Amino acid sequence: MKGSGSWRKRVVDFTCSSILYVSLAFGLLPFKYDASCRKLSRSKWLICYSIVLNGGLVWMTLTLNVAESLPLEEEIFRRSPLSKQISSLLRMLSLSTTLLAFFRTWWRSGELASVLNEFMELDTFFSRHYSYKMDMRSCLVFDNYIVYKAVFIVLEISSTLFTEYSFSPISSWHHFVGILALATQHLEVLLMSMHFYLAVIHTYRYIWTINRQLLRLANNCWTQDNVVDVAEVERMLQVYKRLLELNDRLVILYDLQSLLLMMTLLWANIITAFFFVVINFSLRKMTAFMALVVIPQITIINCWDFWLSIAVCERATCAGRATPAILKLFSDFPKLEGELERALEMFALWLSHCRLRYRYCGLFYMDNALGFKMLVTGVLYWIVLVQFDFMNL
């Protein structure tokens, strides 16, 4: 078990380091690090570098004809004009998501640096308190979710390249460069979503550690005749308040582009399912390779990545809901010290008014229920598209 834990930790460290260095190479984290005060600061030169590099990638994607020599796609469009319209809508949505993600990264880079500095201070604080090596490094959910997301980023990029090459063999260097630019642009958007994902899973680990510490304090109340440090409870309350404040600021920075990315993945699955109907039942040109490999891998990878973005928010939210339940354990002890009882009541009272939630655009909360509704809506949209264009199928 010790060997497997060490191996898992090395994989997680390598994954986080890779994401950091690749993001820096693409200019997605336009910050410079001051080692003397251990803080990040916004760099105008790195922002200019990011604008030039990513602006060039977008220009290459738009000008080089990535859809060159796609006879099957052209035949689909001739057979079903609706498919061309929804494909154009997907391209517009994907381009809007990319441009918005870049723009918000550049425009809000100062606020993002401030939030990241707060997270680094919290990580230092947790490493000094709360049994860092015992608790935080034994959080299996934290490790698993980071590895899962990294694997699906690789699968998403591989799926993009595999699908493009499957439908359209390379016919010119323009086509080759255009596909690479498209895959690189897709990778950058996924990396920016990964930044928010990492912040959410770190928030989960911090709250998970606080919950473990509260359970230890409750155990001390039971085994050591109500010997509990009141200052420890008050310190945890202050840390919890700071975490929720950072969480709200983080959601404001990433909610819109994260939502658009999830909509893009969902819309891509709808179009894939609609193309399957056109190719298989209308054109009757569905090959076994396309039916068993190409289309299933697109749908499965997109759906799994879509759900992983929801599951991480649900996981953090569940950890936040567990804290009031743990605080209720202290009510089983009839004789608590006056100061300790007041500190616990203040903690419970504050949690009754402030909860860890991921509210996107101030409209809805990101959780499993919303994810299920979005999937059902995607299926309904696919049925509507088939019914609407039934005469051309």
C-alpha positions in Angstrom: 0.0 0.0 0.0 2.8 2.4 0.8 4.4 1.7 -2.6 1.2 2.3 -4.5 0.6 5.6 -2.5 4.1 6.8 -3.4 3.5 5.9 -7.1 0.2 7.7 -7.1 1.7 10.8 -5.5 4.4 10.9 -8.2 1.8 10.7 -10.9 -0.2 13.5 -9.4 2.9 15.7 -9.0 4.0 15.0 -12.6 0.5 15.8 -13.8 0.3 19.1 -12.0 3.8 20.1 -13.1 3.0 19.3 -16.7 -0.1 21.4 -16.6 1.8 24.3 -15.1 4.6 24.2 -17.6 2.4 23.7 -20.7 0.2 26.5 -19.5 3.2 28.8 -19.1 4.4 27.8 -22.5 1.1 28.8 -24.1 0.9 32.0 -22.1 -2.3 30.9 -20.3 -0.8 31.9 -16.9 0.7 35.3 -17.6 2.3 35.7 -14.2 5.8 36.1 -12.9 6.8 34.7 -9.5 8.6 36.7 -6.9 10.6 34.2 -4.8 11.4 36.8 -2.1 7.8 37.3 -1.1 6.4 34.1 -2.7 3.7 35.8 -4.7 2.6 35.9 -8.3 2.2 39.2 -10.1 0.7 40.1 -13.5 3.2 40.4 -16.3 2.3 42.7 -19.3 5.1 41.1 -21.4 3.7 37.6 -20.9 0.2 38.9 -21.7 1.5 40.4 -25.0 3.2 37.1 -25.7 0.0 35.2 -25.0 -2.0 37.6 -27.3 0.4 37.2 -30.2 0.8 33.4 -29.8 -2.9 32.5 -29.3 -4.1 35.2 -31.7 -1.9 33.5 -34.4 -3.3 30.1 -33.6 -6.9 31.4 -33.9 -6.0 33.1 -37.2 -4.4 29.9 -38.5 -7.5 27.9 -37.6 -9.8 30.4 -39.3 -7.8 31.0 -42.5 -6.4 27.5 -43.2 -9.2 25.4 -44.5 -9.4 22.6 -41.9 -12.5 21.2 -43.6 -10.7 20.8 -46.9 -11.4 17.6 -48.9 -14.3 16.3 -46.7 -16.5 14.6 -49.3 -18.6 12.7 -46.8 -19.3 15.9 -44.9 -20.3 17.7 -48.1 -22.6 14.9 -49.0 -24.2 15.0 -45.5 -24.7 18.8 -46.0 -26.3 18.3 -49.4 -28.6 15.6 -48.1 -29.6 17.5 -44.9 -29.2 21.3 -45.0 -30.0 21.4 -41.3 -26.8 19.5 -40.5 -24.8 22.3 -42.1 -26.5 24.9 -40.0 -26.0 23.1 -36.7 -22.4 22.4 -37.6 -21.9 26.1 -38.3 -23.5 26.8 -34.9 -21.0 24.4 -33.2 -18.1 26.2 -34.9 -19.4 29.6 -33.7 -19.9 28.3 -30.2 -16.4 26.7 -30.1 -14.8 29.9 -31.4 -16.8 32.1 -28.9 -15.7 29.8 -26.1 -12.1 30.1 -27.1 -12.0 33.8 -27.6 -13.9 34.4 -24.3 -11.6 32.2 -22.4 -8.5 34.0 -23.7 -10.1 37.4 -23.2 -11.1 36.8 -19.6 -7.7 35.3 -18.8 -6.0 38.5 -20.1 -8.5 40.9 -18.7 -8.9 39.4 -15.2 -5.3 38.3 -14.8 -4.7 40.6 -11.9 -7.7 39.2 -10.0 -6.6 35.7 -10.9 -3.1 36.3 -9.6 -4.6 37.6 -6.3 -6.8 34.5 -5.9 -3.8 32.2 -6.7 -1.7 34.0 -4.1 -4.5 33.4 -1.5 -4.5 29.7 -2.4 -0.7 29.5 -2.0 -1.0 31.1 1.5 -3.7 28.6 2.4 -1.6 25.7 1.3 1.3 27.0 3.4 -1.1 27.4 6.4 -2.5 23.9 6.0 1.0 22.4 5.7 1.9 23.9 9.1 -1.4 22.8 10.8 -3.9 20.0 10.5 -1.4 17.1 10.1 -0.5 17.8 6.5 1.2 14.5 5.8 -1.4 12.4 7.5 -4.5 14.1 6.0 -3.9 16.0 2.8 -1.5 13.5 1.2 -3.9 10.6 2.0 -6.9 12.2 0.1 -7.4 9.6 -2.5 -10.3 11.5 -4.1 -8.0 14.5 -4.8 -5.4 12.3 -6.5 -7.9 10.3 -8.5 -9.7 13.3 -9.8 -6.5 15.0 -11.0 -5.4 11.9 -12.8 -8.9 11.4 -14.4 -9.0 14.9 -15.7 -5.5 14.7 -17.1 -6.3 11.4 -18.9 -9.4 12.9 -20.5 -7.5 15.9 -21.7 -5.2 13.6 -23.5 -8.1 11.6 -24.8 -9.9 14.7 -26.0 -6.9 15.9 -28.0 -6.4 12.4 -29.4 -10.0 12.1 -30.3 -9.9 15.5 -32.2 -6.9 14.4 -34.2 -8.2 10.9 -34.8 -11.6 12.1 -35.9 -10.2 14.7 -38.3 -7.8 12.2 -39.9 -10.5 9.5 -40.1 -13.0 11.7 -42.0 -10.4 13.5 -44.1 -6.9 12.1 -44.9 -4.2 14.7 -45.2 -4.2 16.2 -48.7 -1.9 19.2 -48.2 0.3 20.9 -45.7 -2.3 23.6 -45.2 -4.7 20.9 -44.1 -2.1 19.4 -41.8 -1.1 22.7 -40.1 -4.8 23.7 -39.8 -5.6 20.5 -37.9 -2.7 20.9 -35.6 -3.7 24.5 -34.9 -7.3 23.3 -34.2 -6.0 20.6 -31.8 -3.7 23.1 -30.1 -6.5 25.6 -29.6 -8.7 22.9 -28.2 -5.9 21.9 -25.8 -5.5 25.5 -24.6 -9.2 25.7 -23.8 -9.1 22.4 -21.9 -6.1 23.6 -19.9 -7.9 26.8 -18.9 -10.8 24.7 -17.7 -8.3 22.5 -15.9 -7.1 25.5 -13.9 -10.6 26.0 -12.5 -10.9 22.2 -12.0 -7.7 22.2 -9.9 -8.8 25.1 -7.8 -12.1 23.2 -7.1 -10.4 20.0 -6.1 -8.0 21.8 -3.9 -10.9 23.5 -2.2 -12.4 20.0 -1.7 -9.2 18.8 -0.1 -8.9 21.7 2.3 -12.5 21.2 3.5 -12.0 17.5 3.7 -9.0 18.2 6.0 -11.0 20.5 8.2 -13.7 17.9 8.5 -11.1 15.3 9.5 -9.8 17.7 12.1 -13.3 18.4 13.5 -13.8 14.6 13.8 -10.6 14.4 15.8 -11.8 17.1 18.1 -15.1 15.3 18.6 -13.2 12.2 19.4 -11.1 14.1 21.9 -14.3 15.3 23.6 -15.3 11.7 24.1 -12.0 10.2 25.1 -10.3 13.0 27.0 -13.0 14.5 29.1 -14.0 17.5 26.8 -10.4 18.6 26.3 -10.6 20.6 23.1 -8.7 23.7 22.1 -11.2 26.6 21.6 -8.6 28.5 19.5 -8.5 25.6 17.1 -12.2 25.8 16.4 -12.0 29.5 15.9 -9.1 29.2 13.5 -11.0 26.6 11.5 -13.9 29.0 11.2 -11.7 31.8 9.9 -10.1 29.4 7.4 -13.5 28.2 6.3 -14.7 31.8 5.7 -11.6 32.5 3.7 -12.1 29.4 1.6 -15.7 30.3 0.7 -14.7 33.8 -0.2 -12.0 32.5 -2.5 -14.5 30.1 -4.0 -16.9 32.9 -4.8 -14.2 34.9 -6.5 -13.0 31.9 -8.4 -16.5 31.1 -9.8 -16.8 34.7 -11.0 -13.6 34.3 -12.9 -14.4 31.0 -14.6 -18.1 30.5 -14.7 -18.9 31.7 -18.1 -16.2 30.0 -20.1 -16.7 26.8 -18.1 -20.4 26.8 -18.9 -19.7 27.5 -22.6 -17.2 24.6 -22.8 -19.8 22.3 -21.3 -22.4 23.5 -23.8 -19.8 22.9 -26.6 -19.2 19.3 -25.5 -23.0 18.7 -25.2 -23.7 20.2 -28.6 -20.9 18.2 -30.2 -22.5 15.0 -28.9 -25.9 16.1 -30.3 -24.4 16.8 -33.8 -22.5 13.5 -33.7 -25.7 11.6 -33.0 -27.5 13.5 -35.7 -24.7 12.7 -38.2 -25.0 9.1 -37.3 -28.6 9.1 -38.3 -27.9 10.9 -41.6 -25.0 8.6 -42.5 -26.5 5.3 -41.4 -30.2 5.7 -42.4 -30.2 8.3 -45.1 -26.9 8.0 -47.0 -26.4 4.3 -46.0 -22.7 4.8 -46.0 -21.9 3.8 -42.4 -18.9 1.6 -42.2 -18.2 -0.8 -39.3 -15.1 1.2 -38.4 -17.1 4.4 -38.2 -20.0 2.8 -36.3 -17.9 0.9 -33.8 -14.9 3.2 -33.3 -15.1 6.8 -34.6 -18.6 7.8 -33.4 -18.6 5.9 -30.1 -15.2 7.4 -29.0 -16.4 10.9 -29.7 -19.6 10.5 -27.7 -18.0 8.6 -24.7 -15.1 10.9 -24.3 -17.2 14.1 -24.5 -19.8 12.8 -22.1 -17.3 11.6 -19.6 -15.3 14.8 -19.7 -18.6 16.8 -19.4 -19.7 14.8 -16.4 -16.3 15.0 -14.7 -16.6 18.8 -14.7 -19.9 18.4 -12.8 -18.7 15.7 -10.5 -15.8 17.7 -9.1 -18.2 20.5 -8.1 -20.6 18.0 -6.6 -17.7 16.4 -4.6 -16.7 19.8 -3.1 -20.3 20.7 -2.4 -20.8 17.4 -0.6 -17.7 18.0 1.5 -19.2 21.4 2.5 -22.5 19.8 3.4 -20.7 17.3 5.6 -19.2 20.0 7.9 -22.6 20.9 9.6 -23.3 17.2 10.1 -19.9 16.8 11.9 -20.6 19.8 14.1 -23.8 18.2 15.2 -21.8 15.4 16.8 -20.7 17.9 19.5 -24.3 18.2 20.6 -24.0 14.7 22.0 -21.7 16.0 24.8 -23.9 17.6 27.5 -21.1 19.4 29.4 -19.0 21.5 27.1 -17.0 24.5 28.2 -18.7 27.8 27.8 -16.2 29.2 25.3 -16.0 26.0 23.3 -19.8 25.8 23.1 -20.0 29.4 21.9 -17.3 28.8 19.2 -19.1 25.7 17.9 -22.4 27.5 17.9 -20.9 30.4 15.9 -19.4 27.9 13.4 -22.7 26.1 13.0 -24.7 29.4 12.7 -22.4 30.7 10.1 -22.6 27.5 8.0 -26.4 27.7 8.1 -26.2 30.9 6.2 -23.1 30.4 4.0 -22.6 27.2 2.1 -20.1 26.0 -0.5 -21.9 26.2 -3.8 -20.9 26.7 -7.4 -23.4 29.1 -8.8 -22.7 29.9 -12.5 -23.5 33.3 -13.9 -25.7 33.9 -10.8 -28.4 31.7 -12.3 -28.0 28.1 -11.3 -25.9 25.7 -9.2 -23.6 23.2 -10.8 -24.4 19.8 -9.4 -25.4 16.3 -10.4 -29.1 17.3 -10.8 -28.2 20.1 -13.3 -25.8 17.8 -15.2 -28.6 15.2 -15.6 -31.0 17.8 -16.8 -28.5 19.0 -19.4 -28.0 15.4 -20.7 -31.7 14.9 -20.9 -32.0 18.2 -22.7 -29.3 17.1 -25.2 -31.3 13.9 -26.0 -34.5 15.9 -26.4 -32.7 18.3 -28.8 -31.5 15.4 -30.9 -35.0 14.0 -31.1 -36.3 17.4 -32.2 -33.7 17.7 -34.9 -34.5 14.3 -36.3 -38.2 15.1 -36.3 -37.7 18.5 -37.8 -35.5 17.2 -40.7 -37.3 13.9 -41.1 -38.3 14.5 -44.7 -34.6 14.9 -45.7 -33.5 11.8 -43.9 
